[in-house]
Amino acid sequence: MAHTVLIAGCGDIGGRLGGLLAAAGWTVYGLRRNVAALPAGLRPVAADLGQPACPAGWPAQAPETLVYCATPDGRDEAAYRAAYVDGLRHLLGWLEQRGQRPRRLLLVSSTGVYGQQDGEWVDEASPCQPDSFSGRILLEAEALALGSGLPATVVRLAGIYGPGREWLLNQVRDGYRPASVPPLYGNRIHADDAAALLACLLQAEVRGVALADCYLGVDDAPAPLAEVVDWLRGRLGVVQESAPSGVRRGGSKRCRNARARALGWVPRYPDYRAGYAALLGQE
């Protein structure tokens, strides 16, 4: 029997995940408002996570697994709350309306839930004291998932980059150069590796592996932002320079991926050099 998964908020990462699972023989439902944007091979579920009523196209049989990877429509607090907390609450309500109980809920969160500022190493057990509204709302969504009564796992992804996610590249092209002292450590993951990690978790559970309640999705090599930018400037041939900035969203921390790697996940792009070299080659 084919395994089934419903990916709610099936955008970039969800679409990549759906493609991987469909290729592995899974039945994949992709839920989003504009189902025309779903990759081929996914079964469309047209729905608005902002609505409390269960969508008409919801699967009659409960999916084995739910993946919640919605993204906000804007960068303000209301948009974050609507996407991460209200949308998840509506999804859980839909399950209750249909009397369905999936085997696992996988919530895609962010390393933004950590508030460390001094380059500390963090892992799944490190304290979460975010100083941003986005981090606090993500923690609220995590608590909602973990307290839902369903077996739940949170995956905290670091800064995602890849095709269509080229914010830093564009900043560097404009002359961006951050302050180098003190070092502002950043963590990142290529979009393909993020999707592969989610697939690895779901496939591990199918094999009978007991999943933990939290995993960090980052590459192998946290790096100072100034180092990354200098490397990109060299690759892009940028010589102009804008005013240095010491302000960076997300604090300064170094995230460990040992728990994810222990499941057998290996990032295809283990550091920023490998990932950005591939991205620049695709351009």
Beta strands, then each sheet from edge to edge (+ up, - down):
strand 1: 4-8
strand 2: 27-32
strand 3: 43-46
strand 4: 65-68
strand 5: 104-110
strand 6: 120-122
strand 7: 152-157
strand 8: 159-161
strand 9: 185-186
strand 10: 188-190
strand 11: 214-217
strand 12: 223-224
strand 13: 253-255
sheet 1: 3+ 2+ 1+ 4+ 5+ 7+ 11+
sheet 2: 6+ 13+
sheet 3: 8+ 10+
sheet 4: 9+ 12-
end
